[in-house]
Amino acid sequence: MTLPVAVVAVVLAVLALVAAEERRIQTSTRNQEFGTTSAMSPEETIANLLAGMTRFQASDLHLKVGYPPYYRVAGHLRKLKEVEPFVSSEFIEQMMNTVIPAQRRHAFDTHGALDFSAKGPTGERYRINIYRSCAEMHAAIRRVQSDIPSFEDCNFHPPTSGCGRGDGRARPGQRCHGQR
């Protein structure tokens, strides 16, 4: 039994549509997990990207037109492959307008660059640098650690108790820190 060519063509077209819809749903789900979807507002997008910095322990977030967002995690830049590249400077500008202090916006418009701090929706603090390059806005955002590690957590060598003799006293003619 052979099927007419038209029936086969319709079946293939339906299968292609189903596959495309499944890819769209998967991409949408991944984009929501990693910070953005095309349906999200700029405010929602930046809030999700900032929250993602905390979730992934990222120290930096880089936003540049033509590229997806990048997180710096453990010293390495990680592209968010699941998030589509920013296609226009306007979207980045709209995102950043939600965090730029109103009284500082004029400085950015005048000089084309601005450094400021901001607090995210989760209470995390950020140092933000926005700048214009080729008439497009870009941003570099650093998450300020809220937990300051202890001396032991930094894996430094233990401090010496003295300045040379091991008993806390300086050698003759030598001064310890803090001694006059």
Buried (B, 14 or more C-beta within 10 A) or exposed (E): EEEEEEEEEEEEEEEEEEEEEEEEEEBBEBBBEBBBBEEBEBBBBBBBBBBBBBBBEBBBBBBBBEBBBBBBBEEEEEEBEBBBEBEEBEBBBBBBBBBBEEEEEEBBEEEEEBEBEBEBEEEBEBBBEBBBEEEBBBBBBBBEEEEEEEEEEEEEEEEEEEBEEEEEEBEEEEEEEEEE
